[in-house]
Amino acid sequence: MNGFNRLIMLIIALLLIAVPVVLLLINFGVLLANQVNAATGYRNALSGLDSLSSDFSFDAGATSVVALVGLLLALVAGYLLLRELTFGKQVARKTLIEDEPGRETAITSGAVKQLAEAAAREAGATSPSCSLATDKSRYDVACDIRVPGSENFTELATRARDNIQRVLEEQQVPVKDIEVTVQGTAPQG
């Protein structure tokens, strides 16, 4: 996802969180309605909605349903916002392998991920899915694999880890740690 799309998604998620929260704070008297209206002009928007819904009469049950839907919308927006913000794992876009002037060589994180997945597949794993994190320009590789039903889980996980380590070292990729997790058996077919 490119930067512009991420920015738009972040703005929408923040708005989906901020609007219901501000309305709830006004409703419970935490914020004064006149001050919020002076800053945002929200009453104009509410009167516009009121003119749309003048034919409808909302009883207490309908108001509760609307409040519940608003709360669910705020929770979904919060989830989307937290998914968009990456806490913890940071991945460098590329890492210098050779930094000698005139001979600089870099490898992208996507290439490292593909190398690790191919190495796990080469060791006999099925459907490998690797993720990366960087720590001081060294990669932490976490790889989830599935094991064919006839294989020993421990042996295949060890073989996959060793093969990933070997392949990445052959390519001079700086590796800090490799973790292989067996997610289950591969479907037979």
C-alpha contacts under 8 A as a table, 3 or more apart, distances in Angstrom:
res1	aa1	res2	aa2	distance
1	M	5	N	6.44
1	M	6	R	6.70
2	N	5	N	5.61
2	N	6	R	6.40
3	G	6	R	5.07
3	G	7	L	6.15
4	F	7	L	5.09
4	F	8	I	6.30
5	N	8	I	5.20
5	N	9	M	6.12
6	R	9	M	5.08
6	R	10	L	6.01
6	R	84	E	7.55
7	L	10	L	5.05
7	L	11	I	6.21
8	I	11	I	5.17
8	I	12	I	6.23
9	M	12	I	5.19
9	M	13	A	6.08
10	L	13	A	5.12
10	L	14	L	6.13
10	L	81	L	6.40
10	L	84	E	7.12
11	I	14	L	5.14
11	I	15	L	6.18
12	I	15	L	5.10
12	I	16	L	6.07
13	A	16	L	5.07
13	A	17	I	6.28
13	A	77	A	5.06
13	A	78	G	6.91
13	A	80	L	6.50
13	A	81	L	5.55
14	L	17	I	5.12
14	L	18	A	5.91
14	L	77	A	7.38
14	L	78	G	7.93
14	L	81	L	7.13
15	L	18	A	5.02
15	L	19	V	5.87
16	L	19	V	5.99
16	L	20	P	6.98
16	L	73	L	7.11
16	L	74	A	6.05
16	L	77	A	5.63
17	I	20	P	6.09
17	I	21	V	6.32
17	I	73	L	7.91
17	I	74	A	4.97
17	I	75	L	7.75
17	I	77	A	5.84
17	I	78	G	6.34
18	A	21	V	5.21
18	A	22	V	5.99
19	V	22	V	5.31
19	V	23	L	6.24
20	P	23	L	5.12
20	P	24	L	6.09
20	P	70	G	6.35
20	P	71	L	7.35
20	P	74	A	6.53
21	V	24	L	5.10
21	V	25	L	6.14
21	V	74	A	7.70
22	V	25	L	5.04
22	V	26	I	6.18
22	V	31	L	7.90
23	L	26	I	5.10
23	L	27	N	6.10
24	L	27	N	4.93
24	L	28	F	6.21
25	L	28	F	5.27
25	L	29	G	6.15
25	L	30	V	5.12
25	L	31	L	5.67
26	I	29	G	5.09
26	I	30	V	5.94
26	I	31	L	4.89
26	I	32	L	6.16
26	I	33	A	5.82
27	N	30	V	7.73
28	F	31	L	7.89
29	G	32	L	6.42
31	L	35	Q	7.68
31	L	36	V	7.27
32	L	35	Q	5.51
32	L	36	V	6.46
33	A	36	V	5.22
33	A	37	N	6.00
34	N	37	N	5.06
34	N	38	A	6.10
35	Q	38	A	5.11
35	Q	39	A	6.39
36	V	39	A	5.16
36	V	40	T	5.96
36	V	41	G	7.40
36	V	42	Y	7.50
37	N	40	T	5.18
37	N	41	G	4.48
37	N	42	Y	5.42
37	N	43	R	6.19
38	A	41	G	5.88
41	G	44	N	5.92
41	G	45	A	7.36
42	Y	45	A	5.21
42	Y	46	L	6.28
43	R	46	L	4.88
43	R	47	S	5.97
44	N	47	S	5.13
44	N	48	G	6.18
45	A	48	G	5.05
45	A	49	L	6.32
46	L	49	L	5.00
46	L	50	D	6.00
47	S	50	D	4.73
47	S	51	S	6.16
48	G	51	S	5.23
48	G	52	L	6.49
49	L	52	L	5.05
49	L	53	S	6.25
50	D	53	S	5.06
50	D	54	S	5.76
51	S	54	S	5.17
52	L	55	D	7.62
53	S	56	F	5.34
53	S	57	S	7.97
54	S	57	S	7.39
58	F	61	G	7.73
58	F	62	A	5.49
58	F	63	T	6.19
59	D	62	A	5.42
59	D	63	T	6.29
60	A	63	T	5.10
60	A	64	S	6.18
61	G	64	S	5.10
61	G	65	V	6.33
62	A	65	V	5.03
62	A	66	V	6.22
63	T	66	V	5.10
63	T	67	A	6.15
64	S	67	A	5.01
64	S	68	L	6.10
65	V	68	L	5.01
65	V	69	V	6.14
66	V	69	V	5.11
66	V	70	G	6.17
67	A	70	G	5.03
67	A	71	L	6.19
68	L	71	L	5.02
68	L	72	L	6.18
69	V	72	L	5.07
69	V	73	L	6.08
70	G	73	L	5.00
70	G	74	A	6.19
71	L	74	A	5.06
71	L	75	L	6.27
72	L	75	L	5.03
72	L	76	V	6.17
73	L	76	V	5.15
73	L	77	A	6.10
74	A	77	A	5.09
74	A	78	G	6.08
75	L	78	G	5.00
75	L	79	Y	6.19
76	V	79	Y	5.06
76	V	80	L	6.24
77	A	80	L	5.06
77	A	81	L	6.08
78	G	81	L	5.00
78	G	82	L	6.14
79	Y	82	L	5.19
79	Y	83	R	6.14
80	L	83	R	5.07
80	L	84	E	6.18
81	L	84	E	5.12
81	L	85	L	6.30
82	L	85	L	5.18
82	L	86	T	7.41
83	R	86	T	6.82
86	T	89	K	6.78
86	T	90	Q	7.52
87	F	90	Q	7.85
89	K	132	L	7.94
89	K	133	A	5.33
89	K	134	T	7.44
90	Q	133	A	5.36
90	Q	134	T	5.89
90	Q	135	D	7.93
91	V	109	S	7.28
91	V	132	L	6.36
91	V	133	A	4.73
91	V	134	T	4.99
92	A	95	T	6.76
92	A	109	S	6.71
92	A	133	A	7.70
92	A	134	T	6.15
92	A	137	S	7.27
93	R	108	T	5.64
93	R	109	S	5.43
93	R	110	G	7.97
94	K	106	A	6.18
94	K	107	I	5.30
94	K	108	T	3.97
94	K	109	S	5.54
95	T	106	A	5.34
95	T	107	I	5.45
95	T	108	T	6.40
95	T	109	S	7.60
95	T	137	S	6.34
96	L	99	D	6.11
96	L	104	E	7.09
96	L	105	T	5.78
96	L	106	A	4.22
96	L	107	I	6.52
97	I	104	E	7.53
97	I	105	T	5.49
97	I	106	A	5.43
97	I	107	I	6.94
97	I	172	Q	6.35
97	I	173	V	6.49
97	I	174	P	7.64
98	E	103	R	6.71
98	E	104	E	5.11
98	E	105	T	4.86
98	E	106	A	6.99
99	D	103	R	6.75
99	D	104	E	4.66
99	D	105	T	6.61
100	E	103	R	5.35
100	E	104	E	5.66
101	P	104	E	6.12
107	I	111	A	6.58
107	I	112	V	7.17
107	I	173	V	7.84
108	T	111	A	5.28
108	T	112	V	6.50
109	S	112	V	5.01
109	S	113	K	6.15
109	S	132	L	7.52
110	G	113	K	5.09
110	G	114	Q	6.23
111	A	114	Q	5.09
111	A	115	L	6.09
112	V	115	L	5.06
112	V	116	A	6.20
112	V	168	L	7.60
112	V	173	V	7.71
113	K	116	A	5.18
113	K	117	E	6.21
113	K	130	C	6.07
113	K	131	S	6.72
113	K	132	L	6.99
114	Q	117	E	5.13
114	Q	118	A	6.01
115	L	118	A	5.16
115	L	119	A	6.08
115	L	164	I	7.72
115	L	167	V	7.28
115	L	168	L	7.15
116	A	119	A	5.09
116	A	120	A	6.23
116	A	130	C	6.87
116	A	141	V	7.90
116	A	143	C	7.82
116	A	164	I	5.33
116	A	167	V	7.58
116	A	168	L	7.26
117	E	120	A	5.14
117	E	121	R	6.19
117	E	128	P	5.54
117	E	129	S	6.40
117	E	130	C	6.15
117	E	143	C	7.53
117	E	164	I	7.95
118	A	121	R	5.01
118	A	122	E	6.03
119	A	122	E	4.94
119	A	123	A	6.31
119	A	160	A	6.92
119	A	163	N	5.74
119	A	164	I	5.09
119	A	167	V	6.58
120	A	123	A	5.12
120	A	124	G	6.69
120	A	125	A	5.57
120	A	128	P	6.48
120	A	145	I	7.78
120	A	160	A	4.74
120	A	161	R	7.30
120	A	163	N	6.74
120	A	164	I	6.22
121	R	124	G	5.23
121	R	125	A	4.78
121	R	126	T	6.12
121	R	127	S	7.48
121	R	128	P	6.66
121	R	160	A	7.76
122	E	125	A	7.20
122	E	160	A	7.91
122	E	163	N	7.90
123	A	156	L	7.15
123	A	159	R	6.03
123	A	160	A	5.12
123	A	163	N	6.50
124	G	147	V	7.73
124	G	156	L	6.94
124	G	160	A	7.43
125	A	128	P	6.51
125	A	145	I	5.90
125	A	146	R	5.92
125	A	147	V	5.53
125	A	148	P	7.31
125	A	156	L	6.97
125	A	157	A	7.97
125	A	160	A	7.02
126	T	145	I	6.07
126	T	146	R	4.91
126	T	147	V	5.84
126	T	148	P	6.87
126	T	186	A	6.42
127	S	145	I	5.94
127	S	146	R	5.97
127	S	186	A	7.93
128	P	143	C	6.52
128	P	144	D	5.62
128	P	145	I	4.41
128	P	146	R	6.77
129	S	143	C	5.56
129	S	144	D	5.18
129	S	145	I	6.47
130	C	141	V	6.80
130	C	142	A	5.51
130	C	143	C	4.06
130	C	144	D	6.18
131	S	141	V	6.02
131	S	142	A	5.30
131	S	143	C	6.36
132	L	139	Y	6.41
132	L	140	D	5.66
132	L	141	V	4.87
132	L	142	A	6.34
133	A	139	Y	5.70
133	A	140	D	5.05
133	A	141	V	6.73
134	T	137	S	5.78
134	T	138	R	5.40
134	T	139	Y	4.54
134	T	140	D	5.92
135	D	138	R	5.28
135	D	139	Y	6.41
135	D	140	D	7.36
135	D	176	K	7.83
137	S	174	P	7.26
138	R	173	V	7.93
138	R	174	P	4.88
138	R	175	V	5.08
138	R	176	K	5.47
139	Y	174	P	6.26
139	Y	175	V	4.69
139	Y	176	K	5.50
139	Y	177	D	6.99
140	D	175	V	6.34
140	D	176	K	5.46
140	D	177	D	4.84
140	D	178	I	5.97
140	D	179	E	7.99
141	V	175	V	7.73
141	V	177	D	6.20
141	V	178	I	4.69
141	V	179	E	6.17
142	A	178	I	5.93
142	A	179	E	4.74
142	A	180	V	5.94
142	A	181	T	7.66
143	C	178	I	7.73
143	C	179	E	6.15
143	C	180	V	4.77
143	C	181	T	6.20
144	D	180	V	5.86
144	D	181	T	4.80
144	D	182	V	5.90
144	D	183	Q	6.18
145	I	157	A	7.98
145	I	180	V	7.19
145	I	181	T	6.23
145	I	182	V	5.07
145	I	183	Q	5.79
145	I	184	G	7.63
146	R	182	V	5.74
146	R	183	Q	5.47
146	R	184	G	5.22
146	R	185	T	5.18
146	R	186	A	5.27
147	V	151	E	6.47
147	V	152	N	7.93
147	V	153	F	6.49
147	V	156	L	7.34
147	V	182	V	7.00
147	V	183	Q	7.96
147	V	184	G	6.30
147	V	185	T	4.64
147	V	186	A	5.43
148	P	151	E	5.62
148	P	185	T	5.53
148	P	186	A	5.01
148	P	187	P	7.51
148	P	188	Q	7.62
149	G	185	T	5.57
149	G	186	A	6.55
149	G	187	P	7.93
149	G	188	Q	7.51
151	E	155	E	7.90
151	E	156	L	6.97
152	N	155	E	5.47
152	N	156	L	6.16
153	F	156	L	5.39
153	F	157	A	6.09
153	F	182	V	7.01
154	T	157	A	5.18
154	T	158	T	6.12
155	E	158	T	5.19
155	E	159	R	6.01
156	L	159	R	4.93
156	L	160	A	5.93
157	A	160	A	5.10
157	A	161	R	6.12
157	A	180	V	6.05
157	A	181	T	7.10
157	A	182	V	6.81
158	T	161	R	5.10
158	T	162	D	6.13
158	T	180	V	7.84
159	R	162	D	5.19
159	R	163	N	6.04
160	A	163	N	5.10
160	A	164	I	6.06
160	A	180	V	7.37
161	R	164	I	5.19
161	R	165	Q	6.17
161	R	178	I	6.57
161	R	179	E	6.99
161	R	180	V	6.09
162	D	165	Q	5.06
162	D	166	R	6.12
163	N	166	R	5.00
163	N	167	V	6.06
164	I	167	V	5.25
164	I	168	L	6.09
164	I	178	I	7.84
165	Q	168	L	5.39
165	Q	169	E	6.08
165	Q	175	V	7.84
165	Q	178	I	7.24
166	R	169	E	5.21
166	R	170	E	6.12
167	V	170	E	5.12
167	V	171	Q	6.44
168	L	171	Q	5.14
168	L	172	Q	6.24
168	L	173	V	5.23
168	L	174	P	7.70
168	L	175	V	7.46
169	E	172	Q	4.76
169	E	173	V	5.69
169	E	174	P	7.29
169	E	175	V	7.72
170	E	173	V	7.66
175	V	178	I	7.59
